[in-house]
Amino acid sequence: MRLTRAAEYAVRCMVYLARQGTGILSSRQEIAASAEIPPHFLAKIAQDLARAGFIEIRQGARGGFVLTRDPASITMLDVVETMIGEIYLNDCVARPSSCKITSDCAVHRVWMEARDQLRATLQSVTMEDLSREDSCIPLIPLDSIPRMNDGEQDPGSGRQ
């Protein structure tokens, strides 16, 4: 089983935003470059993340994305399932009625256990956890990132 590229990129985007902090505007270009996400793909992913209530999309020359929830409250499972829907490993788990034999067969039980373990693992990790460790997003010392509160403007950086 392999997750979609959209789910992988969504996790990268959310880790990047979690490192910036709730309420901090980050430009699309900054996220795309740091998280190695193609800019056109990032725009599509952001729509789903915004619909889920994780981020706000700001339009315009000084636009970008803002994390709207505490990263400690967003799990990896939340992000992955936002992008791909609920995780199922096969049809008999997704639709037990599709199995012509029985939904209580030994194979079905193994698939269910594997699915439940995967979901539990992803549920146990938050965006805050991932933002604190070295990961697919290079760890930049937080002291080196200029920080501004929402509403403040820095004309030179493109960040608010």
C-alpha positions as YAML, in Angstrom:
chain: A
units: angstrom
residues:
- id: 1
  name: MET
  ca: [0.00, 0.00, 0.00]
- id: 2
  name: ARG
  ca: [1.23, 3.48, -0.79]
- id: 3
  name: LEU
  ca: [-0.36, 6.77, 0.18]
- id: 4
  name: THR
  ca: [-1.00, 9.35, -2.52]
- id: 5
  name: ARG
  ca: [1.47, 12.08, -3.36]
- id: 6
  name: ALA
  ca: [-1.23, 14.58, -2.33]
- id: 7
  name: ALA
  ca: [-1.29, 13.11, 1.20]
- id: 8
  name: GLU
  ca: [2.51, 13.17, 1.39]
- id: 9
  name: TYR
  ca: [2.66, 16.79, 0.22]
- id: 10
  name: ALA
  ca: [-0.16, 17.79, 2.57]
- id: 11
  name: VAL
  ca: [1.79, 16.43, 5.53]
- id: 12
  name: ARG
  ca: [4.89, 18.36, 4.38]
- id: 13
  name: CYS
  ca: [2.87, 21.56, 4.03]
- id: 14
  name: MET
  ca: [1.34, 21.14, 7.48]
- id: 15
  name: VAL
  ca: [4.71, 20.39, 9.10]
- id: 16
  name: TYR
  ca: [6.11, 23.54, 7.52]
- id: 17
  name: LEU
  ca: [3.19, 25.65, 8.77]
- id: 18
  name: ALA
  ca: [3.36, 24.05, 12.22]
- id: 19
  name: ARG
  ca: [6.99, 25.13, 12.46]
- id: 20
  name: GLN
  ca: [5.98, 28.70, 11.67]
- id: 21
  name: GLY
  ca: [3.19, 28.68, 14.26]
- id: 22
  name: THR
  ca: [-0.52, 29.32, 14.40]
- id: 23
  name: GLY
  ca: [-1.57, 32.62, 12.83]
- id: 24
  name: ILE
  ca: [1.70, 33.19, 10.92]
- id: 25
  name: LEU
  ca: [1.36, 33.93, 7.20]
- id: 26
  name: SER
  ca: [3.72, 31.94, 4.96]
- id: 27
  name: SER
  ca: [3.96, 32.57, 1.24]
- id: 28
  name: ARG
  ca: [3.11, 29.83, -1.24]
- id: 29
  name: GLN
  ca: [6.57, 30.14, -2.80]
- id: 30
  name: GLU
  ca: [8.29, 29.79, 0.58]
- id: 31
  name: ILE
  ca: [6.31, 26.64, 1.42]
- id: 32
  name: ALA
  ca: [6.73, 25.11, -2.05]
- id: 33
  name: ALA
  ca: [10.50, 25.65, -2.01]
- id: 34
  name: SER
  ca: [11.11, 24.52, 1.58]
- id: 35
  name: ALA
  ca: [8.79, 21.51, 1.43]
- id: 36
  name: GLU
  ca: [9.72, 20.57, -2.15]
- id: 37
  name: ILE
  ca: [6.12, 20.67, -3.36]
- id: 38
  name: PRO
  ca: [5.33, 21.71, -6.94]
- id: 39
  name: PRO
  ca: [3.55, 25.10, -6.63]
- id: 40
  name: HIS
  ca: [0.55, 24.05, -8.75]
- id: 41
  name: PHE
  ca: [0.10, 20.94, -6.60]
- id: 42
  name: LEU
  ca: [0.39, 23.02, -3.41]
- id: 43
  name: ALA
  ca: [-2.53, 25.20, -4.54]
- id: 44
  name: LYS
  ca: [-4.74, 22.11, -4.95]
- id: 45
  name: ILE
  ca: [-3.69, 20.62, -1.63]
- id: 46
  name: ALA
  ca: [-4.32, 23.91, 0.16]
- id: 47
  name: GLN
  ca: [-7.95, 23.91, -0.97]
- id: 48
  name: ASP
  ca: [-8.56, 20.60, 0.83]
- id: 49
  name: LEU
  ca: [-6.64, 21.69, 3.93]
- id: 50
  name: ALA
  ca: [-8.65, 24.92, 4.06]
- id: 51
  name: ARG
  ca: [-11.97, 23.06, 3.69]
- id: 52
  name: ALA
  ca: [-10.92, 20.88, 6.63]
- id: 53
  name: GLY
  ca: [-10.31, 24.02, 8.71]
- id: 54
  name: PHE
  ca: [-6.56, 23.52, 9.17]
- id: 55
  name: ILE
  ca: [-5.44, 26.56, 7.20]
- id: 56
  name: GLU
  ca: [-6.70, 29.83, 5.81]
- id: 57
  name: ILE
  ca: [-5.78, 30.82, 2.27]
- id: 58
  name: ARG
  ca: [-5.03, 34.49, 1.72]
- id: 59
  name: GLN
  ca: [-5.09, 35.80, -1.84]
- id: 60
  name: GLY
  ca: [-3.07, 38.55, -3.44]
- id: 61
  name: ALA
  ca: [0.54, 39.60, -3.82]
- id: 62
  name: ARG
  ca: [1.09, 39.23, -0.07]
- id: 63
  name: GLY
  ca: [-1.03, 36.13, 0.12]
- id: 64
  name: GLY
  ca: [-0.20, 32.71, 1.37]
- id: 65
  name: PHE
  ca: [-1.35, 30.23, 3.97]
- id: 66
  name: VAL
  ca: [-2.00, 30.60, 7.68]
- id: 67
  name: LEU
  ca: [-2.27, 27.70, 10.13]
- id: 68
  name: THR
  ca: [-5.57, 28.27, 11.92]
- id: 69
  name: ARG
  ca: [-5.47, 25.49, 14.51]
- id: 70
  name: ASP
  ca: [-3.03, 24.51, 17.21]
- id: 71
  name: PRO
  ca: [-0.60, 22.01, 15.62]
- id: 72
  name: ALA
  ca: [-0.92, 19.86, 18.76]
- id: 73
  name: SER
  ca: [-4.59, 19.30, 17.84]
- id: 74
  name: ILE
  ca: [-3.93, 18.12, 14.26]
- id: 75
  name: THR
  ca: [-2.82, 14.53, 13.81]
- id: 76
  name: MET
  ca: [-1.09, 12.96, 10.86]
- id: 77
  name: LEU
  ca: [-4.23, 10.85, 10.43]
- id: 78
  name: ASP
  ca: [-6.34, 14.02, 10.18]
- id: 79
  name: VAL
  ca: [-4.17, 15.35, 7.36]
- id: 80
  name: VAL
  ca: [-3.86, 12.06, 5.47]
- id: 81
  name: GLU
  ca: [-7.57, 11.30, 5.64]
- id: 82
  name: THR
  ca: [-8.41, 14.85, 4.59]
- id: 83
  name: MET
  ca: [-6.56, 14.14, 1.37]
- id: 84
  name: ILE
  ca: [-7.53, 10.52, 0.64]
- id: 85
  name: GLY
  ca: [-10.62, 9.84, 2.71]
- id: 86
  name: GLU
  ca: [-10.80, 7.21, 5.41]
- id: 87
  name: ILE
  ca: [-8.00, 4.67, 5.15]
- id: 88
  name: TYR
  ca: [-9.02, 1.21, 3.99]
- id: 89
  name: LEU
  ca: [-6.59, -1.47, 2.96]
- id: 90
  name: ASN
  ca: [-8.95, -3.43, 0.71]
- id: 91
  name: ASP
  ca: [-12.55, -3.70, -0.44]
- id: 92
  name: CYS
  ca: [-13.71, -6.08, 2.27]
- id: 93
  name: VAL
  ca: [-12.74, -3.49, 4.90]
- id: 94
  name: ALA
  ca: [-14.23, -0.57, 3.00]
- id: 95
  name: ARG
  ca: [-17.39, -2.41, 2.06]
- id: 96
  name: PRO
  ca: [-17.90, -5.64, 4.02]
- id: 97
  name: SER
  ca: [-20.97, -6.39, 1.91]
- id: 98
  name: SER
  ca: [-18.68, -6.73, -1.13]
- id: 99
  name: CYS
  ca: [-17.32, -10.02, 0.25]
- id: 100
  name: LYS
  ca: [-19.38, -12.92, -1.01]
- id: 101
  name: ILE
  ca: [-18.22, -15.24, 1.76]
- id: 102
  name: THR
  ca: [-18.55, -13.51, 5.15]
- id: 103
  name: SER
  ca: [-17.44, -10.30, 6.81]
- id: 104
  name: ASP
  ca: [-16.14, -12.30, 9.77]
- id: 105
  name: CYS
  ca: [-13.60, -14.44, 7.91]
- id: 106
  name: ALA
  ca: [-10.01, -14.75, 9.14]
- id: 107
  name: VAL
  ca: [-8.64, -12.68, 6.25]
- id: 108
  name: HIS
  ca: [-11.10, -9.85, 6.95]
- id: 109
  name: ARG
  ca: [-10.04, -9.78, 10.61]
- id: 110
  name: VAL
  ca: [-6.36, -9.47, 9.63]
- id: 111
  name: TRP
  ca: [-7.13, -6.62, 7.21]
- id: 112
  name: MET
  ca: [-9.15, -4.84, 9.90]
- id: 113
  name: GLU
  ca: [-6.39, -5.25, 12.48]
- id: 114
  name: ALA
  ca: [-3.75, -3.92, 10.05]
- id: 115
  name: ARG
  ca: [-5.98, -0.95, 9.15]
- id: 116
  name: ASP
  ca: [-6.66, -0.18, 12.81]
- id: 117
  name: GLN
  ca: [-2.95, -0.32, 13.68]
- id: 118
  name: LEU
  ca: [-2.03, 2.01, 10.82]
- id: 119
  name: ARG
  ca: [-4.76, 4.48, 11.78]
- id: 120
  name: ALA
  ca: [-3.71, 4.34, 15.46]
- id: 121
  name: THR
  ca: [-0.08, 5.03, 14.55]
- id: 122
  name: LEU
  ca: [-1.01, 8.04, 12.40]
- id: 123
  name: GLN
  ca: [-3.45, 9.25, 15.09]
- id: 124
  name: SER
  ca: [-0.71, 9.16, 17.73]
- id: 125
  name: VAL
  ca: [1.48, 11.77, 15.98]
- id: 126
  name: THR
  ca: [0.58, 15.46, 15.82]
- id: 127
  name: MET
  ca: [1.85, 18.19, 13.54]
- id: 128
  name: GLU
  ca: [3.46, 19.72, 16.62]
- id: 129
  name: ASP
  ca: [5.37, 16.47, 17.24]
- id: 130
  name: LEU
  ca: [6.59, 16.40, 13.65]
- id: 131
  name: SER
  ca: [7.52, 20.08, 13.65]
- id: 132
  name: ARG
  ca: [9.90, 19.58, 16.59]
- id: 133
  name: GLU
  ca: [12.01, 16.92, 14.93]
- id: 134
  name: ASP
  ca: [14.13, 16.71, 11.82]
- id: 135
  name: SER
  ca: [11.93, 15.37, 9.04]
- id: 136
  name: CYS
  ca: [11.18, 15.76, 5.35]
- id: 137
  name: ILE
  ca: [11.20, 19.53, 5.92]
- id: 138
  name: PRO
  ca: [14.70, 20.81, 6.75]
- id: 139
  name: LEU
  ca: [14.87, 21.92, 10.36]
- id: 140
  name: ILE
  ca: [15.63, 25.64, 10.38]
- id: 141
  name: PRO
  ca: [16.56, 27.19, 13.71]
- id: 142
  name: LEU
  ca: [13.43, 29.07, 14.76]
- id: 143
  name: ASP
  ca: [15.56, 32.02, 15.88]
- id: 144
  name: SER
  ca: [16.59, 32.62, 12.26]
- id: 145
  name: ILE
  ca: [13.00, 33.04, 11.04]
- id: 146
  name: PRO
  ca: [11.66, 36.58, 11.33]
- id: 147
  name: ARG
  ca: [8.30, 36.34, 13.09]
- id: 148
  name: MET
  ca: [5.46, 38.79, 12.94]
- id: 149
  name: ASN
  ca: [1.99, 38.63, 14.36]
- id: 150
  name: ASP
  ca: [-1.02, 38.68, 12.08]
- id: 151
  name: GLY
  ca: [-1.60, 42.21, 10.87]
- id: 152
  name: GLU
  ca: [2.00, 43.39, 11.06]
- id: 153
  name: GLN
  ca: [3.67, 43.89, 7.72]
- id: 154
  name: ASP
  ca: [7.20, 43.50, 6.50]
- id: 155
  name: PRO
  ca: [7.39, 44.93, 3.02]
- id: 156
  name: GLY
  ca: [10.73, 43.29, 2.28]
- id: 157
  name: SER
  ca: [9.92, 39.69, 3.18]
- id: 158
  name: GLY
  ca: [6.47, 39.18, 1.72]
- id: 159
  name: ARG
  ca: [5.32, 37.88, 5.11]
- id: 160
  name: GLN
  ca: [2.83, 39.42, 7.43]
...
